[in-house]
Amino acid sequence: MEHEDQEQAEEPKKVERTPLIERLHRALGPLAGGILLDLADLSTFGPYGLGGFVIGALVGWWTCSIYDLSRSTRFYLALLAGAYCLFPLTEFLPLATLLSALIRFRGSSRR
């Protein structure tokens, strides 16, 4: 009996890691907000488009509501999303999608 207890004590504990396929699913699944923001940015033609700030802010507000953020956080992130749609030369760079994918991918390894 002591021999079995000794063998169990000598076994190294295994650290559970999230499988890569699950991490990819978690990273790519909730990208709808980033994709919509990039589509809004593309459709408003940067600083020359009509309503780019308003459309970007609305998409940002909606995306933040999915993640149950507070109203003040939603407000500031909506302002940032509106400003993102006004930045020149961001129309053809999917920065919002890439950033949200990176954040989700890095955070999905921790539980």
C-alpha positions, 0 to 999 in steps of 0.5 A: 500500500505504501508503494502505491502511495509513493508512486502516486506522489512521484507522478508529476502533475499535469497542467491542463492546456486549452487545445489549439482548436478550441483557442482558435474557435474562441478567438475567431468566434466573437469577431463580429464587432471588429468585422462590423467596425471595419465594414463601417470604416470601409463604407464611410470612406474615412474622413470624407464619408458622411456620418462615419463618426456616427456609424462607427460610434453606433457599431462601437456602442452595440459591440460593447453591449455584447460584452456587458461593459458599463455605460461609461466604458461603452461611451468611451469605446464608442467614441474611439470607434467613431474616431477610428472610422474617421482616421484616414487610410484605415479603410483597407486595413482591418485593424479592429478585426485583427486587434480583437482576434489578437486579444481573444487569442492571447486571453483564451489560453488562460482560464 
